[in-house]
Amino acid sequence: MSPTPVKILVPGNHLMVGLLGERDELLRLIEEAFPDVRIVARGNEISIEGGDAERVGRLFDELVVLLEQGQRLDASDVGRTIVMVKDDVSPAEVLTTEVLRSARGRTVRPKTAGQKRYTDAISQNIITFGIGPAGTGKSYLAVAQAVHALQSRQVTRIILTRPAVEAGERLGFLPGDLMAKVDPYLRPLYDALYDLLEPEGAQRLLDRGTIEVAPLAFMRGRTLNNSFIILDEAQNTTPEQMKMFLTRIGFGSKCVVTGDVTQIDVPGGRSGLVGLEPVLGAIEDIAFVHLNRRDIVRHKIVADIVDAYEVAEGRAGLTQ
Protein backbone atom coordinates (compact mmCIF):
# COMPACT_ATOMS: atom_id res chain seq x y z
CA MET A 1 0.00 0.00 0.00
CA SER A 2 1.09 3.57 -0.67
CA PRO A 3 2.31 5.32 2.53
CA THR A 4 0.63 8.56 1.46
CA PRO A 5 -3.07 8.05 0.75
CA VAL A 6 -4.91 10.19 -1.78
CA LYS A 7 -7.78 12.11 -0.23
CA ILE A 8 -10.83 13.34 -2.15
CA LEU A 9 -13.09 15.91 -0.49
CA VAL A 10 -16.55 15.67 -2.05
CA PRO A 11 -18.27 19.11 -2.06
CA GLY A 12 -21.40 18.20 -0.13
CA ASN A 13 -22.72 15.08 1.54
CA HIS A 14 -25.67 15.10 -0.87
CA LEU A 15 -23.36 13.92 -3.68
CA MET A 16 -22.06 10.90 -1.78
CA VAL A 17 -25.03 8.61 -2.46
CA GLY A 18 -24.86 9.37 -6.18
CA LEU A 19 -21.11 8.82 -6.12
CA LEU A 20 -21.02 5.56 -4.18
CA GLY A 21 -24.42 4.19 -5.24
CA GLU A 22 -27.24 2.66 -3.27
CA ARG A 23 -25.70 0.30 -0.71
CA ASP A 24 -22.27 1.26 -2.12
CA GLU A 25 -22.84 -0.69 -5.36
CA LEU A 26 -20.83 1.81 -7.44
CA LEU A 27 -18.03 1.82 -4.88
CA ARG A 28 -17.80 -1.97 -5.15
CA LEU A 29 -17.48 -1.70 -8.95
CA ILE A 30 -14.50 0.63 -8.52
CA GLU A 31 -12.91 -1.66 -5.91
CA GLU A 32 -13.27 -4.65 -8.27
CA ALA A 33 -11.69 -2.68 -11.15
CA PHE A 34 -8.72 -1.60 -8.98
CA PRO A 35 -8.09 -4.57 -6.64
CA ASP A 36 -4.76 -3.24 -5.34
CA VAL A 37 -6.30 -0.15 -3.71
CA ARG A 38 -8.12 0.32 -0.43
CA ILE A 39 -10.94 2.88 -0.45
CA VAL A 40 -12.44 4.26 2.75
CA ALA A 41 -15.36 6.74 2.68
CA ARG A 42 -16.18 8.75 5.82
CA GLY A 43 -18.62 11.61 5.70
CA ASN A 44 -17.79 13.51 2.52
CA GLU A 45 -14.12 12.44 2.44
CA ILE A 46 -12.76 9.51 0.45
CA SER A 47 -9.32 8.11 1.31
CA ILE A 48 -7.52 5.91 -1.21
CA GLU A 49 -4.35 3.86 -0.64
CA GLY A 50 -2.43 1.60 -2.99
CA GLY A 51 -0.46 1.54 -6.22
CA ASP A 52 -3.34 2.94 -8.29
CA ALA A 53 -4.41 5.49 -5.70
CA GLU A 54 -3.75 8.53 -7.91
CA ARG A 55 -5.68 7.04 -10.84
CA VAL A 56 -8.63 6.12 -8.60
CA GLY A 57 -8.53 9.60 -7.11
CA ARG A 58 -8.78 11.05 -10.60
CA LEU A 59 -11.69 8.71 -11.29
CA PHE A 60 -13.59 10.05 -8.26
CA ASP A 61 -12.79 13.64 -9.28
CA GLU A 62 -14.24 12.98 -12.74
CA LEU A 63 -17.36 11.35 -11.30
CA VAL A 64 -17.91 14.31 -8.97
CA VAL A 65 -17.77 16.68 -11.97
CA LEU A 66 -20.49 14.63 -13.70
CA LEU A 67 -22.68 14.68 -10.59
CA GLU A 68 -22.24 18.44 -10.16
CA GLN A 69 -23.48 18.90 -13.73
CA GLY A 70 -26.68 17.08 -12.89
CA GLN A 71 -25.91 13.66 -14.35
CA ARG A 72 -27.05 10.54 -12.54
CA LEU A 73 -24.58 7.68 -12.42
CA ASP A 74 -25.41 4.03 -12.87
CA ALA A 75 -23.26 0.91 -13.12
CA SER A 76 -22.87 1.28 -16.90
CA ASP A 77 -21.73 4.91 -16.59
CA VAL A 78 -19.19 4.03 -13.92
CA GLY A 79 -17.94 1.03 -15.92
CA ARG A 80 -17.34 3.18 -19.00
CA THR A 81 -15.71 5.88 -16.85
CA ILE A 82 -13.31 3.31 -15.39
CA VAL A 83 -12.29 2.22 -18.90
CA MET A 84 -11.65 5.83 -19.93
CA VAL A 85 -9.56 6.62 -16.84
CA LYS A 86 -7.47 3.49 -17.42
CA ASP A 87 -6.91 4.75 -21.00
CA ASP A 88 -5.93 8.21 -19.67
CA VAL A 89 -9.02 9.81 -21.23
CA SER A 90 -11.04 12.43 -19.33
CA PRO A 91 -14.55 11.00 -18.77
CA ALA A 92 -15.94 14.42 -17.85
CA GLU A 93 -14.80 15.84 -21.18
CA VAL A 94 -16.39 12.93 -23.07
CA LEU A 95 -19.63 12.57 -21.13
CA THR A 96 -20.49 16.27 -20.90
CA THR A 97 -20.30 16.89 -24.66
CA GLU A 98 -23.80 17.68 -25.91
CA VAL A 99 -24.71 16.52 -29.42
CA LEU A 100 -28.44 17.29 -29.31
CA ARG A 101 -31.29 17.92 -26.89
CA SER A 102 -34.11 15.71 -28.08
CA ALA A 103 -37.79 16.66 -28.32
CA ARG A 104 -38.36 14.89 -25.01
CA GLY A 105 -35.73 17.06 -23.32
CA ARG A 106 -33.20 14.23 -23.13
CA THR A 107 -29.62 15.21 -23.94
CA VAL A 108 -27.81 13.05 -26.48
CA ARG A 109 -24.14 12.70 -25.56
CA PRO A 110 -21.30 10.38 -26.52
CA LYS A 111 -20.90 7.70 -23.88
CA THR A 112 -17.39 6.48 -24.72
CA ALA A 113 -14.09 7.95 -25.90
CA GLY A 114 -14.61 6.30 -29.30
CA GLN A 115 -18.04 7.89 -29.65
CA LYS A 116 -16.52 11.28 -28.76
CA ARG A 117 -13.90 10.83 -31.51
CA TYR A 118 -16.71 9.91 -33.88
CA THR A 119 -18.90 12.96 -33.11
CA ASP A 120 -15.86 15.26 -33.25
CA ALA A 121 -14.91 13.83 -36.65
CA ILE A 122 -18.43 14.43 -37.98
CA SER A 123 -18.27 18.05 -36.81
CA GLN A 124 -14.85 18.67 -38.31
CA ASN A 125 -15.00 16.85 -41.66
CA ILE A 126 -17.15 16.79 -44.79
CA ILE A 127 -17.24 12.99 -45.00
CA THR A 128 -16.90 10.71 -41.97
CA PHE A 129 -16.83 6.92 -42.03
CA GLY A 130 -17.97 5.30 -38.79
CA ILE A 131 -16.99 1.62 -38.77
CA GLY A 132 -17.71 -0.77 -35.92
CA PRO A 133 -19.91 -3.51 -34.49
CA ALA A 134 -23.59 -3.36 -33.58
CA GLY A 135 -24.49 -1.29 -30.54
CA THR A 136 -21.76 1.33 -30.85
CA GLY A 137 -24.19 4.16 -31.68
CA LYS A 138 -22.94 4.71 -35.24
CA SER A 139 -26.35 5.36 -36.79
CA TYR A 140 -28.04 7.01 -33.81
CA LEU A 141 -25.28 9.56 -33.21
CA ALA A 142 -25.09 10.34 -36.93
CA VAL A 143 -28.85 11.02 -37.04
CA ALA A 144 -28.53 13.17 -33.88
CA GLN A 145 -25.76 15.20 -35.55
CA ALA A 146 -27.94 15.55 -38.66
CA VAL A 147 -30.93 16.81 -36.64
CA HIS A 148 -28.66 19.31 -34.85
CA ALA A 149 -27.30 20.55 -38.19
CA LEU A 150 -30.85 21.00 -39.50
CA GLN A 151 -32.08 22.79 -36.38
CA SER A 152 -29.06 25.12 -36.37
CA ARG A 153 -29.62 25.82 -40.11
CA GLN A 154 -26.25 24.47 -41.17
CA VAL A 155 -28.16 22.42 -43.78
CA THR A 156 -31.64 22.66 -45.30
CA ARG A 157 -32.47 18.96 -45.40
CA ILE A 158 -31.51 15.52 -44.14
CA ILE A 159 -31.17 12.53 -46.44
CA LEU A 160 -31.02 9.06 -44.87
CA THR A 161 -30.31 6.11 -47.10
CA ARG A 162 -29.49 2.41 -46.92
CA PRO A 163 -28.80 -0.32 -49.46
CA ALA A 164 -31.78 -2.69 -49.73
CA VAL A 165 -30.02 -6.03 -49.60
CA GLU A 166 -32.00 -9.25 -49.64
CA ALA A 167 -30.85 -10.91 -46.42
CA GLY A 168 -32.89 -14.10 -46.43
CA GLU A 169 -35.95 -12.51 -48.05
CA ARG A 170 -36.66 -11.63 -51.65
CA LEU A 171 -38.08 -8.16 -52.26
CA GLY A 172 -40.42 -9.45 -54.94
CA PHE A 173 -42.32 -11.52 -52.43
CA LEU A 174 -42.94 -8.61 -50.05
CA PRO A 175 -46.30 -6.80 -50.43
CA GLY A 176 -46.80 -3.29 -51.79
CA ASP A 177 -44.99 -0.91 -54.14
CA LEU A 178 -41.20 -0.40 -54.17
CA MET A 179 -41.12 1.93 -51.15
CA ALA A 180 -43.31 -0.48 -49.18
CA LYS A 181 -40.97 -3.33 -50.11
CA VAL A 182 -37.82 -1.51 -48.96
CA ASP A 183 -39.45 0.07 -45.87
CA PRO A 184 -38.26 -2.72 -43.53
CA TYR A 185 -34.66 -1.92 -44.50
CA LEU A 186 -35.18 1.76 -43.67
CA ARG A 187 -37.06 1.22 -40.41
CA PRO A 188 -34.00 1.63 -38.09
CA LEU A 189 -33.49 5.14 -39.49
CA TYR A 190 -37.14 6.04 -38.89
CA ASP A 191 -36.81 4.70 -35.33
CA ALA A 192 -33.89 7.05 -34.60
CA LEU A 193 -35.76 10.01 -36.08
CA TYR A 194 -38.90 9.32 -34.08
CA ASP A 195 -36.88 8.99 -30.88
CA LEU A 196 -35.06 12.29 -31.41
CA LEU A 197 -37.90 14.39 -32.85
CA GLU A 198 -41.07 12.68 -31.57
CA PRO A 199 -43.21 10.88 -34.19
CA GLU A 200 -45.35 13.95 -34.99
CA GLY A 201 -42.39 16.28 -35.51
CA ALA A 202 -40.49 13.73 -37.57
CA GLN A 203 -43.56 13.00 -39.72
CA ARG A 204 -44.08 16.70 -40.45
CA LEU A 205 -40.51 17.03 -41.70
CA LEU A 206 -40.86 13.84 -43.74
CA ASP A 207 -44.11 15.09 -45.32
CA ARG A 208 -42.46 18.40 -46.27
CA GLY A 209 -39.46 16.63 -47.78
CA THR A 210 -37.12 18.32 -45.29
CA ILE A 211 -36.14 14.80 -44.23
CA GLU A 212 -35.94 12.14 -46.91
CA VAL A 213 -35.53 8.44 -46.18
CA ALA A 214 -34.90 6.40 -49.31
CA PRO A 215 -33.07 3.33 -50.60
CA LEU A 216 -29.60 3.87 -52.03
CA ALA A 217 -30.83 3.22 -55.59
CA PHE A 218 -32.77 6.51 -55.39
CA MET A 219 -29.50 8.48 -55.10
CA ARG A 220 -28.31 7.74 -58.64
CA GLY A 221 -28.10 10.77 -60.92
CA ARG A 222 -28.68 13.32 -58.14
CA THR A 223 -26.48 16.11 -56.76
CA LEU A 224 -27.11 16.65 -53.05
CA ASN A 225 -26.45 20.26 -52.01
CA ASN A 226 -26.91 21.83 -48.54
CA SER A 227 -27.76 18.43 -47.10
CA PHE A 228 -26.72 16.19 -44.23
CA ILE A 229 -26.52 12.75 -45.83
CA ILE A 230 -26.23 9.47 -43.95
CA LEU A 231 -25.49 6.18 -45.69
CA ASP A 232 -26.27 3.45 -43.16
CA GLU A 233 -25.23 -0.23 -43.36
CA ALA A 234 -22.65 0.73 -45.98
CA GLN A 235 -20.95 -2.67 -45.76
CA ASN A 236 -23.80 -3.89 -47.99
CA THR A 237 -22.98 -1.55 -50.86
CA THR A 238 -21.01 -2.76 -53.85
CA PRO A 239 -17.86 -0.82 -54.80
CA GLU A 240 -19.80 0.67 -57.73
CA GLN A 241 -22.63 1.82 -55.45
CA MET A 242 -20.19 3.36 -52.98
CA LYS A 243 -18.47 5.37 -55.73
CA MET A 244 -21.86 6.45 -57.07
CA PHE A 245 -22.98 7.59 -53.62
CA LEU A 246 -19.81 9.50 -52.68
CA THR A 247 -19.88 11.41 -55.97
CA ARG A 248 -23.44 12.68 -55.24
CA ILE A 249 -22.21 15.05 -52.51
CA GLY A 250 -22.63 18.71 -53.46
CA PHE A 251 -21.87 22.14 -52.02
CA GLY A 252 -22.69 22.85 -48.39
CA SER A 253 -23.26 19.19 -47.60
CA LYS A 254 -21.93 16.86 -44.94
CA CYS A 255 -21.93 13.07 -45.16
CA VAL A 256 -21.66 10.20 -42.68
CA VAL A 257 -21.15 6.62 -43.83
CA THR A 258 -21.70 3.88 -41.25
CA GLY A 259 -21.06 0.16 -41.43
CA ASP A 260 -19.99 -3.07 -39.79
CA VAL A 261 -17.55 -5.03 -41.94
CA THR A 262 -18.27 -8.20 -39.96
CA GLN A 263 -21.89 -8.25 -41.20
CA ILE A 264 -21.63 -8.20 -44.99
CA ASP A 265 -24.75 -9.47 -46.77
CA VAL A 266 -24.03 -8.08 -50.24
CA PRO A 267 -24.15 -10.82 -52.90
CA GLY A 268 -20.68 -12.17 -53.68
CA GLY A 269 -19.23 -10.45 -50.61
CA ARG A 270 -17.88 -7.50 -52.68
CA SER A 271 -18.39 -4.74 -50.14
CA GLY A 272 -17.86 -1.14 -51.14
CA LEU A 273 -16.74 -0.34 -47.60
CA VAL A 274 -13.94 -2.90 -47.35
CA GLY A 275 -10.56 -1.56 -48.50
CA LEU A 276 -11.83 1.99 -48.83
CA GLU A 277 -9.61 3.60 -46.18
CA PRO A 278 -6.31 3.13 -48.09
CA VAL A 279 -7.98 4.71 -51.14
CA LEU A 280 -9.60 7.75 -49.49
CA GLY A 281 -7.87 8.06 -46.10
CA ALA A 282 -5.34 10.67 -47.22
CA ILE A 283 -7.94 13.07 -48.66
CA GLU A 284 -8.47 16.25 -46.65
CA ASP A 285 -11.89 16.53 -44.95
CA ILE A 286 -12.44 12.76 -44.98
CA ALA A 287 -12.13 10.89 -41.67
CA PHE A 288 -12.32 7.20 -40.75
CA VAL A 289 -13.30 6.40 -37.15
CA HIS A 290 -13.13 2.79 -35.95
CA LEU A 291 -15.33 1.85 -33.01
CA ASN A 292 -14.94 -1.40 -31.07
CA ARG A 293 -16.48 -3.45 -28.26
CA ARG A 294 -15.54 -0.78 -25.72
CA ASP A 295 -17.92 1.58 -27.51
CA ILE A 296 -20.92 -0.75 -27.30
CA VAL A 297 -23.57 0.97 -25.20
CA ARG A 298 -26.31 -1.64 -25.36
CA HIS A 299 -26.73 -4.41 -22.79
CA LYS A 300 -23.41 -5.97 -21.67
CA ILE A 301 -24.47 -9.20 -23.35
CA VAL A 302 -24.06 -7.51 -26.76
CA ALA A 303 -20.36 -6.87 -26.06
CA ASP A 304 -20.00 -10.47 -24.88
CA ILE A 305 -21.63 -11.74 -28.10
CA VAL A 306 -19.29 -9.59 -30.23
CA ASP A 307 -16.31 -11.00 -28.30
CA ALA A 308 -17.52 -14.58 -28.73
CA TYR A 309 -17.89 -14.16 -32.49
CA GLU A 310 -14.44 -12.57 -32.79
CA VAL A 311 -12.89 -15.50 -30.90
CA ALA A 312 -14.77 -18.03 -33.04
CA GLU A 313 -13.80 -16.28 -36.28
CA GLY A 314 -10.18 -16.14 -35.12
CA ARG A 315 -10.19 -19.89 -34.51
CA ALA A 316 -11.80 -20.50 -37.90
CA GLY A 317 -9.08 -18.43 -39.55
CA LEU A 318 -6.37 -20.49 -37.86
CA THR A 319 -7.86 -23.77 -39.09
CA GLN A 320 -8.23 -22.68 -42.72
Secondary structure, DSSP 8 states (H G I E B T S, - for coil): --SS-EEEE-S-GGGHHHHH-GGGHHHHHHHHHSTTEEEEEETTEEEEEETTHHHHHHHHHHHHHHHHTT----HHHHHHHHHHHHTT--HHHHHT---EE-TTS-EE---SHHHHHHHHHHHH-SEEEEE--TTS-HHHHHHHHHHHHHHTTS-SEEEEEE----SSS-GGGSSSSHHHHHHHHHHHHHHHHHHHH-HHHHHHHHHHTSEEEEEGGGGTT--B-SEEEEE-SGGGS-HHHHHHHHTTB-TT-EEEEEE-TT---SGGG--SSTT-HHHHTTSTTEEEEE--GGG--S-HHHHHHHHHHHHHHHHHHHH-
